[in-house]
Amino acid sequence: MMGNNKPVILFLMMQNPDIDHLVPIAALLAETKKYSIRVLSYQKRVNFEEDKRIKYLVQKYGVNVTAISDYYPFFPNLPFALYRWRSYWGLKCRNTEPLMVYSFNIKSIFYPRFHIFRISRYLVDKSLLFMLSRKKWGRCLFDAENPSVVVIDHAFSTEWINSFIEKVNRMSVPTISFPHSCFMFTQMWEKIIPDHTEKNFPWDSVIVESSSRLQLLSQLGVPISKMYPLGCIRYTQWWVKRFSEFNSKIKKIDGDERPVVVFFASGGKVTIEDQLNDMYELILQYKKEIRFLVKTHERRNNLPSFRKIVKGGIEVITSEYNSSSLIDFSDYILITGSSIVNEAILKNKKIVVARFTTLINTTYSFYKVAQTVHSINELKQVFDKMIINNWDMEIKNSSVKAYLKNCVYGGHNNESELIDSCINLFSQAAYANSVNDYKKNIEDLRSKKVTELEKM
């Protein structure tokens, strides 16, 4: 389908991780000048009008941005308002410290908020299903946007977009699903439930950046025949240089000669809270000798251990500076489990991985592209060396190349190959006559890439 005589590539974005990883792809394709690039926002978890990355697409490439809610039936803002109400009570319940008796939370009976949440969840879910399951708004949206390719992250097709996606599938428009980032661990930390069905995960091509991701998705129920090895455009020098336009300069404190350590907090699922709390205690002990900045994570902000470090006077960064700005400002990066480490690697930063705080090993520790500490005492020794500027770990270029190829670039030897491969995939998708035509055109190369990736 054409827009201004060019194929239309439509990006669906919902939240910050979507923007982080899909905007670079949109920019790459926009620079070819072969496509009309459009963005469709849904669920309003981000202020798309003010987001710097979205503004970059709009101002530099003339990308059109539309809110999917403009096409919803009834009142456009009502569905997400109801969802926020439901989420508000869910968050209040999660943040209520439980009172466990025989493995049962007594508070869930006596605290009204739990009953309000149960009622809200039931009524809101029924209301959303009633409003958003209608077919007409999806047809109207499709006719207005007229996409040749639809791009989304590794998301389920939910009631927020189902009506539109059903129309996309009926019109045989190729869909491509990209991961939020890189799979950072050498194994899974919890039981895998194969819940990725053809109905809720209906994408024609599912991008994988590593053999670990391929194996994980296969266990989740995604057919290998759908997987296409590519990689993360976000973590290339090509994008890092362009993204520097968004970076704000962080001011040094006059007369402050302390080394700067930026700690990127990760989600709570893979961390050991007791060990993490010990690390926070150590950070507080060293705050006079080292300037620590902590970049928050939305799934950690309300944990007691995290609130403790805030009360201890450590500088906490929320949205005033992006992660890229903090990496530029840092002397050292302290990390548990976060793919932002990839940008730090591209910028040749000194990275410390607190392995003792995580349940399982990370890929960047496995490939030795960062200094890994296995105990609180080892971290203390590293802090002591930072104070006297005695960093003694050398990272081999061969290790970095192997890590990027196998864990970030989908088996491609370098970012130039990755970029060329990305452009070629979209060329095949945008000019295909149907989904079957698209799949047929890419199958030989896809199959070859999968075989190569599985051996890595």
C-alpha positions as CSV (number, residue, x, y, z in Angstrom):
1,M,0.0,0.0,0.0
2,M,1.4,3.4,-0.9
3,G,1.6,6.8,0.8
4,N,2.8,9.7,-1.4
5,N,3.6,7.0,-4.0
6,K,5.9,5.2,-1.4
7,P,5.2,2.1,0.6
8,V,3.9,2.9,4.1
9,I,5.7,1.4,7.0
10,L,3.6,1.7,10.2
11,F,5.2,1.4,13.6
12,L,3.0,0.6,16.6
13,M,4.5,2.0,19.8
14,M,3.1,1.8,23.4
15,Q,5.8,2.5,26.0
16,N,9.4,3.6,26.4
17,P,11.1,0.3,25.5
18,D,9.1,0.3,22.2
19,I,10.4,3.8,21.4
20,D,13.9,3.0,22.4
21,H,14.2,0.1,20.0
22,L,11.8,1.0,17.2
23,V,12.7,4.6,16.6
24,P,16.2,3.7,15.4
25,I,14.7,1.4,12.8
26,A,12.2,4.0,11.7
27,A,15.0,6.5,11.3
28,L,17.1,4.1,9.3
29,L,14.3,3.4,6.9
30,A,13.4,7.1,6.7
31,E,17.0,7.9,5.6
32,T,16.6,5.6,2.6
33,K,13.8,7.9,1.4
34,K,12.1,4.9,-0.1
35,Y,9.2,4.7,2.4
36,S,6.6,6.8,4.1
37,I,7.2,6.2,7.8
38,R,4.3,6.5,10.3
39,V,3.9,5.9,14.0
40,L,0.8,4.7,15.7
41,S,0.7,5.2,19.5
42,Y,-1.5,3.2,21.8
43,Q,-2.4,3.0,25.5
44,K,-0.8,6.4,26.1
45,R,1.8,5.2,28.5
46,V,4.2,7.9,27.1
47,N,3.6,11.5,26.1
48,F,4.3,11.0,22.4
49,E,3.9,14.7,21.7
50,E,6.8,15.6,24.0
51,D,9.1,12.6,23.7
52,K,12.4,13.7,22.2
53,R,12.9,10.6,20.1
54,I,9.5,10.9,18.5
55,K,10.1,14.6,17.9
56,Y,13.4,13.6,16.2
57,L,11.4,11.5,13.7
58,V,8.8,14.2,13.2
59,Q,11.2,17.1,12.7
60,K,14.0,15.4,10.8
61,Y,12.1,13.0,8.6
62,G,8.5,14.4,8.6
63,V,7.1,11.2,10.2
64,N,3.4,11.2,10.9
65,V,2.3,10.3,14.4
66,T,-1.3,9.3,15.2
67,A,-2.9,8.1,18.4
68,I,-4.9,4.9,17.9
69,S,-7.4,6.2,20.4
70,D,-8.6,8.7,17.8
71,Y,-10.3,5.8,16.1
72,Y,-11.8,4.1,19.1
73,P,-15.7,4.1,19.4
74,F,-17.5,6.1,22.0
75,F,-15.1,8.5,23.8
76,P,-11.5,8.1,22.6
77,N,-9.9,8.7,26.0
78,L,-12.3,6.6,28.0
79,P,-10.7,3.1,27.5
80,F,-7.3,4.2,28.8
81,A,-8.9,6.2,31.7
82,L,-10.6,3.0,32.8
83,Y,-7.4,1.1,32.5
84,R,-5.5,3.6,34.6
85,W,-8.2,3.4,37.3
86,R,-7.8,-0.4,37.3
87,S,-4.0,-0.1,37.4
88,Y,-4.1,2.4,40.2
89,W,-5.9,0.0,42.6
90,G,-3.7,-2.9,41.4
91,L,-0.6,-0.9,42.3
92,K,-2.0,0.1,45.7
93,C,-2.5,-3.6,46.4
94,R,1.0,-4.6,45.3
95,N,2.5,-1.9,47.4
96,T,0.7,-3.0,50.5
97,E,3.0,-5.1,52.7
98,P,1.3,-8.5,53.1
99,L,0.3,-10.2,56.4
100,M,0.8,-13.9,55.6
101,V,-0.9,-16.6,57.6
102,Y,-0.5,-20.1,56.3
103,S,0.6,-18.7,52.9
104,F,-2.5,-16.5,52.7
105,N,-2.5,-12.7,52.8
106,I,-5.0,-11.8,55.5
107,K,-5.0,-8.2,54.4
108,S,-6.6,-9.2,51.1
109,I,-9.8,-9.9,53.0
110,F,-9.9,-7.0,55.4
111,Y,-8.5,-4.1,53.4
112,P,-11.1,-2.4,51.1
113,R,-8.5,-1.7,48.4
114,F,-8.3,-5.3,47.5
115,H,-12.0,-5.6,47.0
116,I,-12.1,-2.4,45.0
117,F,-9.4,-3.7,42.8
118,R,-11.2,-7.1,42.2
119,I,-14.4,-5.2,41.3
120,S,-12.5,-2.7,39.1
121,R,-10.7,-5.4,37.3
122,Y,-13.8,-7.3,36.5
123,L,-15.8,-4.3,35.3
124,V,-13.0,-2.6,33.4
125,D,-12.0,-5.7,31.6
126,K,-15.6,-6.3,30.5
127,S,-16.0,-2.7,29.5
128,L,-12.8,-2.7,27.4
129,L,-13.8,-5.9,25.7
130,F,-17.2,-4.4,24.8
131,M,-15.8,-1.2,23.5
132,L,-12.7,-2.3,21.7
133,S,-13.8,-5.6,20.2
134,R,-15.8,-3.8,17.5
135,K,-14.5,-4.3,14.0
136,K,-15.4,-0.9,12.4
137,W,-12.7,1.2,14.1
138,G,-10.0,-1.2,13.0
139,R,-11.2,-1.0,9.4
140,C,-11.3,2.8,9.5
141,L,-7.8,2.9,11.0
142,F,-6.5,0.6,8.3
143,D,-8.1,2.6,5.5
144,A,-6.6,5.8,6.9
145,E,-3.1,4.6,7.4
146,N,-3.0,2.2,4.4
147,P,0.1,0.3,5.6
148,S,2.4,-1.8,3.5
149,V,4.2,-3.2,6.5
150,V,3.2,-3.1,10.2
151,V,6.0,-3.2,12.8
152,I,5.6,-3.9,16.5
153,D,7.7,-5.0,19.5
154,H,7.5,-8.5,20.9
155,A,4.0,-7.7,22.1
156,F,0.8,-9.7,22.4
157,S,-2.0,-8.6,20.2
158,T,-4.5,-7.3,22.9
159,E,-7.9,-5.7,22.8
160,W,-6.1,-2.3,22.3
161,I,-5.1,-3.2,18.8
162,N,-6.9,-6.5,17.9
163,S,-9.5,-4.9,15.6
164,F,-6.8,-3.3,13.6
165,I,-4.5,-6.3,13.5
166,E,-7.3,-8.5,12.3
167,K,-7.9,-6.2,9.4
168,V,-4.1,-6.1,8.7
169,N,-4.1,-9.9,8.5
170,R,-7.2,-10.1,6.3
171,M,-5.5,-7.7,3.9
172,S,-2.4,-9.9,3.9
173,V,-0.1,-7.1,5.0
174,P,3.3,-8.4,6.4
175,T,3.8,-7.8,10.2
176,I,7.3,-7.8,11.8
177,S,7.9,-8.0,15.5
178,F,11.2,-6.7,17.1
179,P,12.5,-7.5,20.6
180,H,12.6,-4.8,23.2
181,S,16.4,-5.3,23.6
182,C,18.8,-8.2,23.8
183,F,18.3,-11.3,25.9
184,M,20.9,-10.7,28.6
185,F,21.1,-14.0,30.4
186,T,22.6,-17.4,29.8
187,Q,19.4,-19.1,30.9
188,M,15.9,-18.4,32.1
189,W,15.3,-17.8,35.8
190,E,11.7,-19.0,36.0
191,K,9.5,-21.7,34.5
192,I,8.6,-21.1,30.9
193,I,4.9,-21.2,30.0
194,P,4.3,-21.7,26.3
195,D,1.7,-18.9,26.0
196,H,2.7,-17.3,22.7
197,T,-0.1,-18.6,20.4
198,E,-1.0,-17.8,16.8
199,K,-3.9,-15.9,18.1
200,N,-2.2,-13.6,20.6
201,F,1.2,-13.5,18.9
202,P,0.3,-13.5,15.2
203,W,3.3,-11.7,13.7
204,D,4.6,-13.0,10.4
205,S,8.3,-12.4,11.2
206,V,9.7,-12.4,14.7
207,I,13.1,-10.8,14.9
208,V,15.8,-12.6,17.1
209,E,19.2,-11.2,17.9
210,S,20.8,-14.3,19.5
211,S,20.5,-18.1,19.8
212,S,19.3,-17.5,23.4
213,R,16.3,-15.5,22.2
214,L,15.6,-18.0,19.5
215,Q,15.5,-20.9,22.1
216,L,13.4,-18.8,24.5
217,L,10.8,-17.9,21.9
218,S,10.7,-21.5,20.7
219,Q,9.9,-22.7,24.2
220,L,7.3,-20.0,24.5
221,G,5.5,-21.4,21.5
222,V,6.7,-19.3,18.6
223,P,7.5,-21.5,15.5
224,I,11.1,-21.3,14.4
225,S,9.8,-20.9,10.9
226,K,8.7,-17.4,11.9
227,M,12.0,-16.3,13.4
228,Y,14.3,-14.0,11.4
229,P,17.9,-13.3,12.8
230,L,18.6,-9.6,12.6
231,G,19.7,-7.7,15.7
232,C,19.3,-4.4,17.5
233,I,19.8,-1.3,15.4
234,R,19.7,0.7,18.7
235,Y,23.0,-0.6,19.7
236,T,25.1,0.5,16.7
237,Q,27.5,3.3,16.4
238,W,25.3,4.6,13.6
239,W,22.5,5.2,16.0
240,V,24.6,6.2,19.0
241,K,26.0,9.1,17.0
242,R,22.5,10.3,16.0
243,F,21.1,9.7,19.5
244,S,23.7,12.1,20.9
245,E,21.5,14.9,19.6
246,F,19.1,14.1,22.5
247,N,21.7,14.1,25.2
248,S,21.7,16.8,27.9
249,K,25.0,17.8,29.4
250,I,25.2,16.9,33.1
251,K,27.1,19.5,35.1
252,K,30.0,18.5,37.3
253,I,29.9,19.9,40.8
254,D,32.5,22.6,41.2
255,G,35.6,21.3,43.0
256,D,34.2,17.8,43.1
257,E,37.0,15.4,42.0
258,R,35.2,12.2,43.0
259,P,34.9,9.5,40.3
260,V,31.4,9.2,38.9
261,V,29.7,5.8,39.0
262,V,26.3,5.5,37.4
263,F,24.2,2.5,38.6
264,F,21.4,1.3,36.3
265,A,18.7,-0.3,38.4
266,S,17.1,-3.4,36.8
267,G,13.8,-5.1,37.3
268,G,13.3,-7.1,40.4
269,K,12.7,-10.6,38.9
270,V,16.3,-11.6,38.5
271,T,17.9,-9.9,41.5
272,I,18.5,-11.3,45.0
273,E,17.1,-8.6,47.3
274,D,19.3,-9.4,50.3
275,Q,22.5,-9.1,48.2
276,L,21.2,-6.0,46.5
277,N,20.5,-4.4,49.8
278,D,24.1,-5.2,50.9
279,M,25.3,-3.4,47.7
280,Y,23.2,-0.4,48.6
281,E,24.7,-0.3,52.0
282,L,28.2,-0.3,50.5
283,I,27.2,2.5,48.1
284,L,26.1,4.6,51.1
285,Q,29.4,3.9,52.8
286,Y,31.4,5.2,49.8
287,K,29.3,8.2,48.9
288,K,31.9,10.6,50.2
289,E,34.7,9.2,48.0
290,I,32.6,8.3,44.9
291,R,29.8,10.3,43.3
292,F,27.0,7.8,42.7
293,L,24.1,8.5,40.3
294,V,21.2,6.0,40.2
295,K,19.0,5.7,37.2
296,T,15.7,4.4,38.3
297,H,13.7,1.5,37.0
298,E,9.9,1.6,37.2
299,R,9.7,-1.9,38.7
300,R,12.2,-1.1,41.4
301,N,11.2,2.4,42.7
302,N,8.8,1.2,45.4
303,L,11.0,-1.6,46.8
304,P,12.2,-1.0,50.4
305,S,15.8,-1.5,49.5
306,F,15.6,1.1,46.8
307,R,13.8,3.7,49.0
308,K,16.6,3.2,51.5
309,I,19.3,4.4,49.1
310,V,17.2,7.4,48.2
311,K,16.9,8.4,51.8
312,G,20.6,8.0,52.2
313,G,21.3,11.0,50.0
314,I,22.3,9.3,46.8
315,E,21.5,11.2,43.6
316,V,18.6,9.6,41.8
317,I,17.8,10.2,38.2
318,T,14.3,9.7,36.8
319,S,13.4,11.4,33.6
320,E,15.5,14.5,33.7
321,Y,18.4,12.8,31.9
322,N,18.3,9.8,29.6
323,S,20.5,6.8,30.0
324,S,22.7,7.8,27.1
325,S,23.5,11.1,28.8
326,L,24.4,9.3,32.0
327,I,26.7,7.0,30.2
328,D,28.5,9.9,28.6
329,F,28.9,11.6,32.0
330,S,30.1,8.5,33.9
331,D,33.6,7.3,34.7
332,Y,32.2,3.9,35.5
333,I,29.0,1.9,35.0
334,L,27.6,-0.3,37.7
335,I,25.0,-2.8,36.6
336,T,23.1,-5.9,37.5
337,G,20.9,-6.9,34.5
338,S,20.2,-4.3,31.8
339,S,20.7,-4.2,28.1
340,I,21.8,-0.5,28.4
341,V,25.2,-2.1,29.0
342,N,25.5,-2.5,25.2
343,E,25.7,1.3,24.7
344,A,28.3,1.5,27.4
345,I,30.3,-1.2,25.6
346,L,30.1,0.8,22.3
347,K,31.3,3.9,24.2
348,N,34.3,2.0,25.7
349,K,33.1,2.6,29.2
350,K,34.5,0.8,32.3
351,I,31.7,-1.5,33.4
352,V,31.3,-3.4,36.7
353,V,28.7,-6.2,36.8
354,A,27.5,-7.1,40.3
355,R,27.0,-10.8,39.6
356,F,26.3,-11.6,43.3
357,T,23.0,-9.7,43.1
358,T,21.5,-11.8,40.3
359,L,20.1,-15.3,40.2
360,I,21.8,-16.2,36.9
361,N,24.8,-15.2,34.8
362,T,24.6,-12.5,32.1
363,T,25.8,-12.8,28.6
364,Y,28.1,-9.8,29.0
365,S,29.8,-11.4,32.0
366,F,30.1,-14.7,30.1
367,Y,31.8,-13.0,27.2
368,K,34.1,-11.0,29.5
369,V,33.3,-7.6,28.1
370,A,32.9,-6.2,31.6
371,Q,34.5,-6.7,35.0
372,T,32.4,-9.1,37.0
373,V,32.4,-9.1,40.8
374,H,31.1,-12.1,42.6
375,S,30.8,-10.8,46.2
376,I,30.4,-7.6,48.2
377,N,34.1,-7.8,49.2
378,E,35.1,-7.9,45.5
379,L,33.0,-4.8,44.8
380,K,34.5,-3.1,47.8
381,Q,38.0,-3.7,46.3
382,V,36.8,-2.3,42.9
383,F,35.5,0.8,44.6
384,D,38.8,1.3,46.4
385,K,40.6,1.1,43.0
386,M,38.2,3.6,41.5
387,I,39.1,6.1,44.2
388,I,42.8,6.0,43.3
389,N,42.1,5.6,39.6
390,N,43.7,2.2,39.5
391,W,41.4,0.4,37.0
392,D,43.4,-2.7,35.9
393,M,41.0,-4.7,33.7
394,E,41.6,-4.8,29.9
395,I,38.8,-5.8,27.6
396,K,39.9,-7.7,24.5
397,N,38.5,-6.4,21.2
398,S,38.0,-10.0,20.1
399,S,35.7,-10.5,23.1
400,V,33.6,-7.4,22.2
401,K,33.3,-8.5,18.6
402,A,32.2,-12.0,19.5
403,Y,29.7,-10.6,22.1
404,L,28.2,-8.1,19.7
405,K,28.0,-10.7,16.8
406,N,26.4,-13.5,18.9
407,C,24.3,-11.6,21.4
408,V,23.3,-8.2,19.8
409,Y,23.7,-8.3,16.0
410,G,21.9,-11.6,15.2
411,G,25.0,-13.3,13.9
412,H,26.1,-10.5,11.7
413,N,29.8,-9.8,11.8
414,N,29.4,-6.0,12.3
415,E,26.9,-3.3,12.3
416,S,27.2,-2.5,8.6
417,E,26.1,-6.1,7.8
418,L,23.3,-5.7,10.3
419,I,22.0,-2.4,8.8
420,D,22.2,-3.8,5.2
421,S,20.2,-6.9,6.3
422,C,17.6,-4.7,8.0
423,I,17.1,-2.6,4.9
424,N,16.9,-5.7,2.7
425,L,14.2,-7.3,5.0
426,F,12.0,-4.3,4.8
427,S,12.5,-4.0,1.0
428,Q,11.2,-7.6,0.7
429,A,8.2,-6.9,3.0
430,A,7.2,-3.5,1.6
431,Y,7.1,-4.6,-2.0
432,A,5.5,-8.0,-1.5
433,N,2.1,-8.7,-3.0
434,S,1.0,-10.7,0.0
435,V,2.2,-12.3,3.3
436,N,2.8,-15.6,1.4
437,D,4.8,-13.7,-1.3
438,Y,6.9,-12.0,1.4
439,K,7.6,-15.3,3.3
440,K,8.5,-17.1,0.1
441,N,11.0,-14.4,-0.9
442,I,12.8,-14.4,2.4
443,E,12.7,-18.1,3.3
444,D,16.0,-19.3,1.9
445,L,18.0,-16.5,3.6
446,R,15.9,-16.8,6.8
447,S,16.5,-20.5,7.0
448,K,20.3,-20.1,6.4
449,K,20.5,-17.4,9.1
450,V,18.6,-19.4,11.6
451,T,20.9,-22.4,11.1
452,E,24.0,-20.2,11.5
453,L,22.6,-18.6,14.7
454,E,21.7,-21.9,16.3
455,K,25.3,-22.9,16.1
456,M,26.5,-19.9,18.0
